[in-house]
Amino acid sequence: MLFENRAAIVTGGARGIGRAIAEELARLGAGVVIMDPGTSKDGATAEGATPAEEAAEAIKAAGGAAIVAAESVSDHDACARTVALCKESFGSVDILINNAGVLRPKMIWNMPVESWDVVVDTHLRGQYSMIHHAAQHMRQQRWGRIVNMGSEAWRGTVGGANYGAAKGGVFSLTRAMARELGKYGVTANTVCPAAATRLTLDESVKEGFRKRLEAGLVTQERYDAVINMGGPEHIIPLVSYLCSEAAANVNGQAFRAEAGRVGIYNDPEIKASLVKAGKEVFTLDELSALVPSALLQGYVNPAPAESE
C-alpha cells in the first residue's frame, strides 16, 4: 500500500476534512494519530475525546490502525506529547497534516483580544508547535511530509481578520519550512481547501455570506461558490499525493482544492517597479504622479469609501 510502514498525525482529525484525510491515509496503510480534543467550533466548549474516538474506531473497523491524542495544538507541550505518542506507537513520524482550526468571526472594531489570540494560537502557533516537534524526527530520518491547511482568507476577508491573518502566516511558515527542511528530504506544502464542514458552512456562515452579498462585500460568483461547495472528498486526493513519494520534489507550494478543481497560487513577487537613476530619493510629487500610472495600472480599490 502507498503508505505502508508510515505514521501520520492529523490534527483536527475527528471531523470534517481532518477525519476524511485520516481515514484515507489509514486506508492507504499509514498508522494514524488523530489529535483532537473535541471542542466546539469556536474552541470555547470542550466536548471531550468522543468524536476522535469515534473516528479512530471507524478506521479500525475498516481494517486500519489509529489512536487518539485528545490534546490541543495550542498547547506546545501537548504537541510534543502527541509527536512522542506517534513515535512510540508506530515507530516513526512521517506525515504531519496540520488541519486543526477554530473560528471566532468579528469585525475588527468588535473583536476582543481573546478571539484574536485563540484563532492565531490554533491556526498559526499550533502549526509551528507541531512542526517544531515533528521536524526533529523527520530531519533525523531524512524523510517527511508536512501539509499545512491554509485558506482563501489569506488573500483578504471581511469579519475574520484573525483567521485571515493566521492563514497568511501559514503560507509564509510553509515556505520557510520548505527551505529549512527540504535538504533533509522533508517537504512542506499548503493546501487551501473549499469543502462543506461544520466549520465552514453551518447556518451562521451561510447567513454571514448572505449579508455580505447584500452589502456588496462579496460577488454573486463568490457567494454561489461558497454556498454550493463540495465535501471533504474533493480535498483528500491532493493531500494524499503531496504525502507520497511521487511528490518528493514538490515543496513550498500553495494549492487550492475544491470540487472539480485543483489549482496552484503564484509565488509572491514584485510585479512592477519604479527605478530612480543614481538611487536618488523619490520626491512626494514624483510618487504621487508615478505610483498610480506605473504601479497601479488596472488596480481597483476592494473597498472604496462610501459617500455620505
Beta strands, then each sheet from edge to edge (+ up, - down):
strand 1: 7-11
strand 2: 31-35
strand 3: 65-69
strand 4: 95-98
strand 5: 144-149
strand 6: 186-193
strand 7: 254-258
strand 8: 261-264
sheet 1: 3+ 2+ 1+ 4+ 5+ 6+ 7+ 8-
end
